[in-house]
Amino acid sequence: MRVAVIGAGAAGLATVKALLDAGCEPVAYERGDRPGGLWATGAYASLHLNTSKGRTEFADFPMPAEWPVYPSADLIAGYLADYADKFGLTASIRFGSTVTRVERDGSWLVTTPGDTERYDAVIVANGHNWDPRLPDPGYPGTFDGVQMHAHDYRTADVFQGRRVLVVGMGNSAMDIAVDASYTARGPVLLSARHGVHIVPKYLFGRPSDATGGALAALPWRIRQRIAETMLRLAVGTPQSYGLPAPAGGLFQSHPTISDTILHRLTHGEVAARPGVDHFDGARVVFTDGTADLVDLIVWATGYRVSIPFLSPRWLGADPERLPLYQRVFHLDDPTLAFVGLMQSTGAAFPVVEAQAKLAAAYLSGSYALPAAQQQERAVERALRAAVERWGENARPHMRVDFDRYVAELPREIEAGRIRLARGVPA
């Protein structure tokens, strides 16, 4: 089974390893010149994991015991490079190769500039944090200053002596606002229409995600009540720091993990603002009618899901709403699989590792999928549960509960082996 893997970031590397372990022949296409994806090429200087190393590491490759609990981006880039070396993955990767088209013609045809090759299967592992999303439509008026997306941020030198506005409430927004507060002119303005829960990296002396993991066996609504009470006792509410109230409960809206943003807010180095209403030259006018002079805006407004090499025949109108069995297998053709096309409530590495093993089990013939109608019903059930929990507008197709999902996929592999033993074709 010859398999094309698109991407050699964390998801692509885990996929190549799983395929090699299963006896397949993977060929990974990576447009960069090294393994690791955005960890190796697109990280800002202050970036660290926002999930603890014990909850982030690959099961097959633990992070060094002497490392800090929340390693830097440089350490993670090195970890992924070491992972590739340890398991002999680089021989299967073609660096400097951008896939421009993937299509089905009996077998799968994968096209790069000047070359097309045939494969038995394709696994898409290109990530979804590389195509910046800007406000659309844009805000009324004209802004005279500089605008940039968080994707382009590297060091706080860019903010030196400037009046800075950061728009967004995610992890990158908080990191960048904190960085800017040490070099910018005046307090950094942090603008958002809706709030989020802000979770410190440590709660009651333990990494906060480990504390959450200890509650994983409970139904999520019970976990939510317990965790919200713990968070309120530990740090209070976002409103007590001048930030807007969260748009949903903890475990429903995605929390932001930060120890430093609350410190900078309480010291006046970062100042909360409501949503942007319009621009007026050098002035940014907010939805409450107030206005501030701003020299530079950072749009920390997330990313679009982009899979430009696949046609709408495979993606439909919106790749964010693509239905996949177990968030891995395309319902029309399971030889087209996806690793990493999800949003996890926890770390990504264990999720993509589990997805890669599931895809490899199927492609190596050791696992049988359920019947097509059963797959469709499972996808519908998962979507209903996700909409109930996260809502229609929060990418419910892509959402997975970290602890439940990572535990479920090994059970799914075993169920597929039982189906296979009973005579269901792989």
Buried (B, 14 or more C-beta within 10 A) or exposed (E): BBBBBBBBBBBBBBBBBBBBBBEBEBBBBBBBEBBBBBBBBBBBEBBBBBBBBBBBBBEBBEBEEEBEBBBBBBBBBBBBBBBBEEBEBBEBBBBEBBBEEBBBEEBBBBBBEEEEBEBBBBBBBBBBBBBBBEEEEEBEBEBEBEBBBBBEBEEBEBBEEBBBBBBBBBBBBBBBBBBBBEBBBBBBBBBBEEBBBBBBBBBEEBBBBBBBBEBBEEEBEEBBBBBBEBBEEBBEBBEEBEBBEBBBBBBBBBBBBBBBBBEBBEEEBBBBBBBBBBBBEBBBBBEEEEBBBBBBBBBBBBBBBBBEBBEEEBBEEEBBBBBBBBBBBBBEEBBBBBBBBBBBBBBBBBBBBBBBBBBBBBBBBBBBBBEEEEBBEBBEEBBEBBBEBBBEEBBBBBBBBBBEBBEBBEEBBEBBBEBBEEEEEB
